[in-house]
């Protein structure tokens, strides 16, 4: 699961012209640490829903990598 999330984030970062990440940490903030915008978060939601069949924003905002993991573990 963690490698898949890293891959999805790197797909989005690559399109933006940002370097790929070798790893992400649970405390990483999606906006501040990973450089994602509101548009990127919408794309992230769609890609995660396609990969895992879960809408991570269904119950509210997700701000960190650990919050993504928590939603996927439900």
N, C-alpha and C positions, 0 to 999 in steps of 0.2 A: 504494500500500500504506500509506504513512504517513498519508495523509488518512483512509483507511478505519479505521485503528487509532485515530486521534484521534476520529473519529465514534463509534466503539464506546465509548471511554472516556467521552466526553461524554454518551452515552445513559445510562450507568450513573450518572454524577455528577448528571445532571438528576433521576433518580428519587430520589436521596439528598437532593435539595434544595441541591446544591452548584452553584456557577456553572460555566458551560461554559468550557473552555480554548480560547484562540485558537491555541495551539501546544503541542506537547510536545517535550521534548528527550531525546536518547538516554540521558543520564545520570540522568534522572528515575526515582526509586524509586516503584514502584507504590503502596506503602503510605504511605511518609513524605512524598513530594512530591505525589502525586496523590490521596491520601486514601482509597484503596481498602481495604476490609476483606477478610478471608478469604472471606466470602460473595460480595463483589464480584468477587474473583479467580476464583471458580468460575463466576460469570456471564460474566466476560470470556473465560474459556476456552471456554465453550459458544458465545458469539457469534463468537469468532475461528475456532473449528472450523467453524461454519456458513458463515462468509464465505470461508475459505481452505482448508477441508478438511484442517486440520492441528491436532493436539492439542499445544499449546505446552507442556503440563506432562508430556508422555509420558516425557521423559528426566530429570525432576526439576523443582525449583522454578524459577520465573522471577521475578526481583525488579525488573528495570529494563526500561525501554522498549527499550534496545539488545538485551537478551536476547530480547525478543519478535521484533524485526527479524531477529536471527540465526537463530532457529528457523524463521521464515517463508522465509528465503533458502535453507534446506537443500533 
